[in-house]
Amino acid sequence: MWIKEPEEKLTESLNETVNFLYKENNIYIMDNHLAAGWSWLNEINPTNSHYFLHIDRHYDLLDSPTSVKKEIIDNEVDLKNLTFQQYLDLRQTGNNGDTWPLFRWDNYIINLQLVYPDLYDETFFATFKDGNTNEEFVKNEMDFLEMANGLEYLIKEAKTDKGWIINLDIDYFFNHVNDNRIQIFSDDFIVHLSKSLKKILNDVKVLTICLSPECCGGWNNALRITNIICEVLEIDFNNELNKIVK
């Protein structure tokens, strides 16, 4: 079902625009990663600790501690009870009075930890080490072979009472080659990873999938890979999107 339904024409997402948010069971699909935090809060108790796996070209580990304290903690805002639109409407203010969204595509992970300090237990990152990192937060880093070949073992061997948050960005499968965005993993690799995800879904509290179209070379690339993943996971996202987007 649509949490946020897209318009007929998809627009740029970049760092703070959300075109859509789709939910099927405990799987959420979005074009902008800032929606991941709200999605997690719909499936978990944020006062408990969870294992966290982040598969993304970027770390997404910036934060806004002053704004989080002022706008959320001091105002006693209950993030878990906000509608998605209320979550999107949270703002932070600059020194010159300009405002912009409190949650962006690069700060949602640590911003949530500032509100819920026990949210994450052990953390695992499969990235290309792009963007700002946080040495205290990134406890385990995995290359693509470790992640692809060891995903089932990693999830099954962990203490299942904590549950897993798995956070996948489609831009993991793309990278810069000169001025172009090139798919650097084969469709077969993506199918393999998707099959591994499908096998461990019963041990996962929530799976978020982000398209990040500008980081993949455009909507066509991002949607094509998303459709491969959804076909394996048996999610009807593509049909639902095609009913609306022209």
Secondary structure, 3 states (H helix, E strand, C coil): CEEECCCCCCCCCCCCCCCCEEEECCEEEECCHHHHHHHHHCCCCCCCCEEEEEECCECCCCCCHHHHHHHHHCCCCCHHHCCHHHHHHCEEECCCCCEEECCCCCCHHHHHHHHCCCCEEEEEEECCCECCCCCCCCCEECCHHHHHHHHHHHHHHCCCCCCEEEEEEHHHHEEEECCEEEECCCHHHHHHHHHHHHHCHHHEEEEEEECCHHHCCCHHHHHHHHHHHHHHHCCCHHHHHHCCCC
